Amino acid sequence: MANNKKLVFPALIMSATLFLAACGDDEEVTQPVTDDAPEETAPEGESAEDASPSGDTAVTSDGQTYGFTDLSVEVDMPDQDDALDFSYEEERGQIEAEYENKIDGVDLTGDEAFNEMEQGLSQLNISPDTPDDEVISQVVEAFGIDPGFKKIEIEVDYAGGSDKNYEQTNQ
């Protein structure tokens, strides 16, 4: 019996160590985020780099790529609450992304979630001064959300430090 106790304790320690090592942060995006998404073409005679003050394509500091450091969107459809739920968070150069679409049975985290959202993120042109209805319209259009939604909630933390909540309920 004493011999079994000697074997159980080290096995328990090894199991706990392996379990903790396997528990990584799956939401973290490992690919660099730049503003290299498809852009509108520059006026004739100017290159896209000329249109940028620095012409720099390096990874930017928090919030400079999209104008916000955190975006969270929750959408209820008439027949499905929490039908769409996604978030993007940028902090200290690290990015976390989550994307869940219950209607299509999609649940992604990390790079896969970011890849699903990247095109929509790059289409947004919002700031704290953008009217609420315009922010909601841009999010709906950029992410291809069915305009027949029952309710949409959007939370944005802007690069300047302000944060705003937007909400719209349709009948």
Secondary structure, DSSP 8 states (H G I E B T S, - for coil): -HHHHHHHHHHHHHHHHHHHHH---TTEE-S---S-S------TT--HHHHSSS---S--STTTTTSEEEEEEEEEETTEEEEEEEEEEEETTEEEEEEEETTTTEEEEHHHHHHHHHHHHHH----TTS-HHHHHHHHHHHTT--TT-SEEEEEEEETTS-EEEEEEE--
